[in-house]
Amino acid sequence: MHTALRDGACGFLLKRSGPALLVEGVRAAAAGDALISPSITTRLLRRFAPPRPRADDGRLTGRETEVAILVARGRTNAEIAAQLSVTPGTAKTHVANIQHKLGVRNRVEIAAWAWQTGRLNP
């Protein structure tokens, strides 16, 4: 998988990922972003970015931190919306705000941030 991503793959989904994640993967690819199956994200992050102690830098609100953790766990905008009792549009806005505040380009980088700052439990 590392070789495929290094050589330009725009994501990696497992066959068992399900239709919702497949749709998110296609949308991410069309937008020039990347999406990696949630079940392998933690293993990938462990290998390439060992966790650091939690640093509370105050860049994100409490709700944005919640959303970032859900993104890091591989949840789609629709799943985040359902879990937090908000609309999918609100979930999408939170993700966009998180990307802007953290200066990251995609959901994978949000997941890396959550892992590196100790907000994502292995």
N, C-alpha and C positions, 0 to 999 in steps of 0.2 A: 504494500500500500504506500509506503514512504516513497518508493521509486516512482510510482504512478503520480503521486501528488507533486513530487519534485519535477517531473517531466511534463507538468501542465494539466493534469486532471483537475477538474473543478469540484471534486467532491468524491465521497466514497459512501455508498449505501449498501447495506446487507440485503439479501433477498427477502429476509423476514421483516424488513422495516415497515412494511404496510403502505397502503395507498396515500395516506396523508403526508407521510414523510417523503414519498416519491414526488408528490406534487410540490412540496417545499423545495426539494432538491432541484427540480426542473426550473422553478421560479428563481432560485438562487443562481443557477447556471446562466439563465437568461439575463439576469441583472449583473453578471460578472462576478458574483460572489461564490463562496464555496460552502458546502454542507457535508458534514461527516456524520455517519450513523452514531447516535447517542451511545450505543452499547460499546463502541470502541473509542469514543472520545476520551474517557478517563484513562484508559491504557495508553493512548497516544500522548496525553498530557503528562502522565507520570514519567514517560520515557524522555520527553523533550523539555519539560519545564517542571522540575521538582517544586513542590509548594514552598512558599515562604511564609513566615508568620503573618498573620492578618494585620494589614495596615489600614486603619480607618482614615482615609484621606478626605472624606466628606464630599467627594465629587458627585456621588449619587444620592438621591433621596432613598428613604427606606423602601418605598414601593419599587423604585428602579432597581435597587439591589435584589429584591425578591424576583423581579422579572429577569435580571441577569442570571440569577441562579437557575431559574427555570429554563432559560435559553441554554445554559451550560449543561443542563440535564437532557437537552435535545427536544424540548417541547416546541411545538409549532405555535404560531400566533393564536390559532383557534384553541389549542389546548391551554395556553396561558390564560386566554380570555375566560374560558370555562372555569379554570381553577381559581382565578381571582375575582370572578363575577363582574367582569368588565366586558366591553364589546371587543371584537377582534381588531377594530380600528384603533381603539385605545391601547391595546397590547402592541400593535404595530408602532404607534406613536412612542410608547415607552422604549421599544427597541431602538428606534431612530434616535431618541434623546440619549440613550445609553451610548450608542455608537459615537455620537457627537461629543459627549462629555469625556469619554475615554479616549477619543481620537483613534478609534478602530474602524476597520472597513466592513467587517462582517460578523456573523454569529459565532464563527469559530474563534475569532479574536476576543469576543466577549467571554466565551468559555475559557479561553486561556487566562484572561484577566481574573475570572472567578477562581480558577484553580491556583494561580500564582499568589493571590492575596488571601488564600485560605478560606474563601467563602464557600467553596464546593467541597463537601466531604467525599472522600474516595469510596 
